Amino acid sequence: MHRTYSMRQSRAPTASQIQNPPPPSSSTKSGRFFGKGGVGHAFRKSTAGAFGPDLAKKLAILVKMEKNVMRSMELVGRERMEVAQQLSIWGEACDDDVSDVTDKLGVLIYEVGELEDQLVDRYDQYRVTIKSIRNIEASVQPSRDRKQKITDQIAQLKYKEPNSPRIVVLEQELVRAEAESLVAEAQLSNITREKLKAAFTYQFDALKEHSEKLAIIAGFGKHLLELVDDTPVTPGETREAYDGYEASKAIIQDCEDALTNWVTANAAIKPSLSTRARNLSQRRKSNMGEGVGHDLSGQDSSMKDRESGLWVPAGAHREYSNEEEEEEEEEEEPSAETRGREEERPAEA
């Protein structure tokens, strides 16, 4: 690669990163004990619901499946970087215009791989937030079990010893257990709604930024292709000398500037609700008269602007004892090497 012009040389935070600081590196980027795909994916999914309280099993499976998704995304990012390097290597032996354009296309494809890697980190915010709901579900299970156990004991005594004085004691315990369960269930209901909205806001914000930046790269990539002279030539005919080196460098620089300066407020795609959808989203509760409706017009606000935007790591909640989330102490795989050609063309010096 012509490293002087590669986007990978610029490591200053982008406008988007300044506005919304990147999260910690995803936990899926640790080593690999079960390998890159197949076996590890199947093992995580099949064992996800094997341990822990029944209430949390379904969400535990979802959390594991999302981890598989992230592992796949991480693999795609690495593969794209390797593809970018190979594209540049192949083009090096071609004619000047093809060589220069494939070199610059390699820069863009490598940037796509970098964006995939950044998406994994932001996607992990979503997964960890969903995981915190699972942990709350696990903490509610004991109160449900205790209430059910007391109810069963009362029913058994009423059948075997209807006049047993222990029935009164158990009924009093059941009242306390029901009160405890009501508190736990209310907490679960509140946190589930809060964390569900926060989690998918993380995911959709990350997908929106990723998609917009991919569209930017695709647009500049098509501009690069215009520099390739695809006019058919007859045998023995010589093409005109290529003079697009400065133009290709300018395109790469423009693309880098566009990616660096991108922020959510400048997104090209801004979803808007139809009149019908907006009216349906603002329905009033029949028993509240002029109560507040559910207005979706602010759906694009970032987590930074929300009171509930500060997500709580899953570890902050009490987890059940058979936590197996981080069972994969896998051997760390080498990161993709910086690709590129070692020498600059004299014309580009």
Summary of the structure (lengths in Angstrom):
residues: 349
radius of gyration: 28.4
end to end distance: 13.5
largest distance: 110.5
contacts: 981
relative contact order: 0.17
helix: 66%
strand: 1%
